[in-house]
Amino acid sequence: MQKVKIRVAKKRDIRAISKFGTPVVKEMKFYNREHMARNIYELSIRDLNDTLRHNRNGIVIALSDSNSVIGMCVHYVSHGHVDWLDWLLVDKRYRKMGIGKALMEFAIKDAKKKGCHKMWCNSNPENKPMLKFMPKLGFRKIGIAKRHAFKEDEILWERIFG
Ligand SMILES: CC(C)(COP(=O)(O)OP(=O)(O)OC[C@H]1O[C@@H](n2cnc3c(N)ncnc32)[C@H](O)[C@@H]1OP(=O)(O)O)[C@@H](O)C(=O)NCCC(=O)NCCS
């Protein structure tokens, strides 16, 4: 892995995160129109600022040597000390270099620090890299929620820490 810095995002990073994340999400062609519109909104400066305000240490970023945002994840503690992974995005040019894994490990450490015993998340069944990536990170496929959010099928994943 090249020299990549992983850290919690601050307010000053939000514009760069939005600029990085929006095109990455637009490439994910398997989302339907309504879902894509929602995804794009969630990566807008306005919504990312909201996330930052309400979600302590919840946005994690990967920075290149030149301090450009090349990866991000968003996670938060939901009820009962279970952490939800909302986003995980890595710049196409930097994939398969361990950055996704490093972001996840950082988020899992933070979730543990916040008292969580488990993390869970979803992925689109058409998202083939995630089928390989999640088990590598110790996640187990719980099953498929049919016709779930935005009437799309979703694979649900979990990793229990303790
Ligand atoms: C999924 C994604 C985050 C993976 O990030 P990444 O930085 O390429 O992953 P890493 O390099 O950390 O890979 C970790 C492990 O998963 C494996 N892996 C990752 N992508 C893979 C792929 N496309 N095919 C096979 N294995 C893959 C790696 O080989 C590695 O295995 P290892 O630990 O045995 O070496 C990245 O492909 C991505 O950003 N995709 C588009 C956005 C997306 O789909 N996000 C998830 C839904 S929000």
The ligand as an SDF file (V2000), in Angstrom:
LIG
                    3D

 48 50  0  0  0  0  0  0  0  0999 V2000
  -15.3260   -2.2330   -2.4280 C   0  0  0  0  0  0  0  0  0  0  0  0
  -14.1460   -1.2820   -2.3120 C   0  0  0  0  0  0  0  0  0  0  0  0
  -14.4250   -0.2510   -1.2270 C   0  0  0  0  0  0  0  0  0  0  0  0
  -12.8800   -2.0930   -1.9420 C   0  0  0  0  0  0  0  0  0  0  0  0
  -11.8240   -1.1960   -1.6460 O   0  0  0  0  0  0  0  0  0  0  0  0
  -10.3080   -1.5500   -1.9270 P   0  0  0  0  0  0  0  0  0  0  0  0
   -9.4720   -0.4640   -1.3440 O   0  0  0  0  0  0  0  0  0  0  0  0
  -10.1070   -1.8590   -3.3710 O   0  0  0  0  0  0  0  0  0  0  0  0
  -10.1360   -2.9060   -1.0880 O   0  0  0  0  0  0  0  0  0  0  0  0
   -8.7820   -3.4610   -0.4180 P   0  0  0  0  0  0  0  0  0  0  0  0
   -7.6470   -3.2150   -1.3580 O   0  0  0  0  0  0  0  0  0  0  0  0
   -8.6270   -2.9360    0.9510 O   0  0  0  0  0  0  0  0  0  0  0  0
   -9.0900   -5.0180   -0.3920 O   0  0  0  0  0  0  0  0  0  0  0  0
   -9.2620   -5.8000    0.7980 C   0  0  0  0  0  0  0  0  0  0  0  0
   -9.3630   -7.2520    0.3650 C   0  0  0  0  0  0  0  0  0  0  0  0
  -10.4990   -7.4380   -0.4980 O   0  0  0  0  0  0  0  0  0  0  0  0
  -10.0880   -7.9330   -1.7650 C   0  0  0  0  0  0  0  0  0  0  0  0
  -10.8000   -7.2420   -2.8520 N   0  0  0  0  0  0  0  0  0  0  0  0
  -11.1080   -5.9320   -2.9380 C   0  0  0  0  0  0  0  0  0  0  0  0
  -11.7280   -5.6650   -4.1150 N   0  0  0  0  0  0  0  0  0  0  0  0
  -11.7800   -6.8480   -4.7790 C   0  0  0  0  0  0  0  0  0  0  0  0
  -12.2750   -7.2180   -6.0580 C   0  0  0  0  0  0  0  0  0  0  0  0
  -12.8080   -6.3120   -6.8980 N   0  0  0  0  0  0  0  0  0  0  0  0
  -12.1760   -8.5220   -6.4300 N   0  0  0  0  0  0  0  0  0  0  0  0
  -11.6040   -9.4520   -5.6130 C   0  0  0  0  0  0  0  0  0  0  0  0
  -11.1100   -9.1490   -4.3760 N   0  0  0  0  0  0  0  0  0  0  0  0
  -11.1880   -7.8710   -3.9780 C   0  0  0  0  0  0  0  0  0  0  0  0
   -8.6150   -7.5810   -1.8810 C   0  0  0  0  0  0  0  0  0  0  0  0
   -7.9510   -8.4600   -2.7650 O   0  0  0  0  0  0  0  0  0  0  0  0
   -8.1420   -7.7050   -0.4420 C   0  0  0  0  0  0  0  0  0  0  0  0
   -7.8710   -9.0620   -0.1280 O   0  0  0  0  0  0  0  0  0  0  0  0
   -6.5680   -9.4620    0.7570 P   0  0  0  0  0  0  0  0  0  0  0  0
   -6.8080   -8.8220    2.1190 O   0  0  0  0  0  0  0  0  0  0  0  0
   -6.5840  -10.9410    0.7710 O   0  0  0  0  0  0  0  0  0  0  0  0
   -5.3980   -8.8620    0.0540 O   0  0  0  0  0  0  0  0  0  0  0  0
  -13.8670   -0.5630   -3.6790 C   0  0  0  0  0  0  0  0  0  0  0  0
  -13.8690   -1.5240   -4.6970 O   0  0  0  0  0  0  0  0  0  0  0  0
  -14.8530    0.5280   -4.0420 C   0  0  0  0  0  0  0  0  0  0  0  0
  -14.7080    1.6750   -3.6210 O   0  0  0  0  0  0  0  0  0  0  0  0
  -15.8800    0.2060   -4.8520 N   0  0  0  0  0  0  0  0  0  0  0  0
  -16.8570    1.1950   -5.3190 C   0  0  0  0  0  0  0  0  0  0  0  0
  -17.7110    1.6960   -4.1990 C   0  0  0  0  0  0  0  0  0  0  0  0
  -18.4740    0.5960   -3.5120 C   0  0  0  0  0  0  0  0  0  0  0  0
  -18.9850   -0.3270   -4.1340 O   0  0  0  0  0  0  0  0  0  0  0  0
  -18.6000    0.7140   -2.1710 N   0  0  0  0  0  0  0  0  0  0  0  0
  -19.3330   -0.2330   -1.3550 C   0  0  0  0  0  0  0  0  0  0  0  0
  -20.7800    0.0910   -1.2310 C   0  0  0  0  0  0  0  0  0  0  0  0
  -21.0660    1.6720   -0.4790 S   0  0  0  0  0  0  0  0  0  0  0  0
  1  2  1  0
  2  3  1  0
  2  4  1  0
  2 36  1  0
  4  5  1  0
  5  6  1  0
  6  7  2  0
  6  8  1  0
  6  9  1  0
  9 10  1  0
 10 11  2  0
 10 12  1  0
 10 13  1  0
 13 14  1  0
 14 15  1  0
 15 16  1  0
 15 30  1  0
 16 17  1  0
 17 18  1  0
 17 28  1  0
 18 19  1  0
 18 27  1  0
 19 20  2  0
 20 21  1  0
 21 22  1  0
 21 27  2  0
 22 23  1  0
 22 24  2  0
 24 25  1  0
 25 26  2  0
 26 27  1  0
 28 29  1  0
 28 30  1  0
 30 31  1  0
 31 32  1  0
 32 33  2  0
 32 34  1  0
 32 35  1  0
 36 37  1  0
 36 38  1  0
 38 39  2  0
 38 40  1  0
 40 41  1  0
 41 42  1  0
 42 43  1  0
 43 44  2  0
 43 45  1  0
 45 46  1  0
 46 47  1  0
 47 48  1  0
M  END
$$$$
